[in-house]
């Protein structure tokens, strides 16, 4: 049979192409949604050290920035992040050694037992970055 004489199926030529493209689009969108839904839960939380008494530095998380963005503390000291403003933020260490929940208000404290540099960010505002240096 020549292409011109080929009978059309129930969807017709245009219908088949639209069905295939629609299926591909559904798979792509579905995959994107599935991958994003995995991100929505975020990294595993590390409990706040609320009972820490030796606070070496305090950081304010507000207006898409950390103030100050860099702090230095001694080994065994804690850093407390206080959340304020209209948007939620968190603190997530690059190595996941400290991970707060998303907060609009309140605080999160982490005691640093080891020396080193601990870069961190806000999981939903990756332009928000900071570093804790432990000496």
C-alpha positions as CSV (number, residue, x, y, z in Angstrom):
1,X,0.0,0.0,0.0
2,X,1.3,3.5,-0.8
3,X,1.4,6.1,2.0
4,X,-1.5,8.0,0.3
5,X,-3.6,4.8,0.2
6,X,-2.8,3.7,3.8
7,X,-6.0,3.6,5.9
8,X,-6.0,5.9,8.9
9,X,-6.5,4.4,12.3
10,X,-9.1,5.6,14.8
11,X,-6.8,8.5,15.7
12,X,-5.8,9.4,12.2
13,X,-2.3,10.5,11.3
14,X,-2.5,13.8,13.2
15,X,-4.2,12.1,16.1
16,X,-1.4,9.6,16.5
17,X,1.3,12.2,16.5
18,X,-0.6,14.3,19.1
19,X,-1.1,11.2,21.2
20,X,2.6,10.3,21.2
21,X,3.6,13.9,21.9
22,X,1.0,14.1,24.7
23,X,2.4,10.9,26.2
24,X,5.9,12.2,26.0
25,X,4.9,15.5,27.6
26,X,3.1,13.6,30.4
27,X,6.2,11.5,31.1
28,X,8.5,14.6,31.1
29,X,6.2,16.6,33.4
30,X,5.5,13.6,35.6
31,X,9.2,13.0,36.0
32,X,9.9,16.6,36.8
33,X,7.1,16.7,39.4
34,X,8.4,13.4,40.9
35,X,11.9,14.7,41.2
36,X,10.8,18.0,42.6
37,X,8.6,16.3,45.2
38,X,11.7,14.4,46.4
39,X,13.3,17.8,47.0
40,X,10.3,19.2,48.7
41,X,10.9,17.1,51.8
42,X,14.5,18.6,52.0
43,X,17.5,17.1,53.7
44,X,17.1,15.1,57.0
45,X,16.9,17.5,60.0
46,X,19.5,17.6,62.7
47,X,18.0,18.5,66.0
48,X,18.8,22.0,67.5
49,X,21.2,22.1,70.5
50,X,18.7,24.3,72.4
51,X,20.4,23.5,75.7
52,X,23.9,24.8,74.6
53,X,25.3,27.4,77.0
54,X,28.5,28.5,75.3
55,X,27.2,30.5,72.3
56,X,30.1,31.7,70.3
57,X,28.2,33.6,67.6
58,X,24.7,34.6,66.6
59,X,23.5,34.9,63.1
60,X,20.3,36.6,61.9
61,X,18.5,34.9,58.9
62,X,16.4,37.7,57.3
63,X,15.6,39.2,53.9
64,X,17.4,36.5,51.9
65,X,20.7,36.9,53.7
66,X,22.6,35.8,56.8
67,X,24.0,38.6,59.1
68,X,26.9,38.1,59.5
69,X,27.5,35.7,56.7
70,X,30.8,34.5,58.2
71,X,31.5,33.7,61.9
72,X,34.4,32.2,63.8
73,X,33.9,30.2,67.0
74,X,36.1,28.0,69.2
75,X,35.7,24.2,69.1
76,X,32.9,23.3,71.5
77,X,31.1,26.5,71.1
78,X,27.7,26.9,69.4
79,X,26.2,29.2,66.8
80,X,22.6,30.3,67.0
81,X,20.7,31.3,64.0
82,X,17.6,33.5,64.6
83,X,14.9,33.6,61.9
84,X,13.0,36.8,61.2
85,X,11.2,38.5,58.3
86,X,8.4,37.6,56.1
87,X,9.9,34.5,54.4
88,X,10.9,31.1,55.7
89,X,14.6,30.1,55.7
90,X,16.8,27.3,57.0
91,X,20.4,26.5,57.5
92,X,21.8,23.5,55.8
93,X,25.5,22.6,56.1
94,X,27.1,21.5,52.8
95,X,28.2,18.3,54.7
96,X,24.7,18.0,56.4
97,X,26.3,18.1,59.9
98,X,23.6,20.7,60.8
99,X,20.2,21.1,59.1
100,X,17.4,23.2,60.6
101,X,13.8,23.1,59.6
102,X,12.3,25.9,57.5
103,X,11.4,28.7,59.9
104,X,9.9,32.2,59.6
105,X,10.6,32.9,63.3
106,X,12.4,31.2,66.1
107,X,16.0,29.9,66.3
108,X,18.3,27.0,65.7
109,X,21.5,26.2,67.5
110,X,24.4,23.9,66.6
111,X,27.4,23.0,68.7
112,X,30.6,22.6,66.7
113,X,32.8,19.8,68.2
114,X,35.4,19.7,65.4
115,X,37.7,22.4,64.0
116,X,37.2,23.3,60.3
117,X,35.2,25.4,57.9
118,X,31.5,24.6,57.6
119,X,29.8,26.3,54.6
120,X,26.0,26.4,54.6
121,X,23.1,27.8,52.7
122,X,19.3,28.2,52.7
123,X,17.8,25.2,50.9
124,X,15.1,27.3,49.2
125,X,17.2,30.4,48.6
126,X,20.6,29.1,47.4
127,X,22.0,32.6,47.1
128,X,21.9,32.8,50.9
129,X,25.3,31.4,51.9
130,X,27.4,31.5,55.0
131,X,30.4,29.9,56.7
132,X,31.2,28.9,60.2
133,X,34.9,28.7,61.0
134,X,35.8,26.6,64.0
135,X,39.3,27.1,65.5
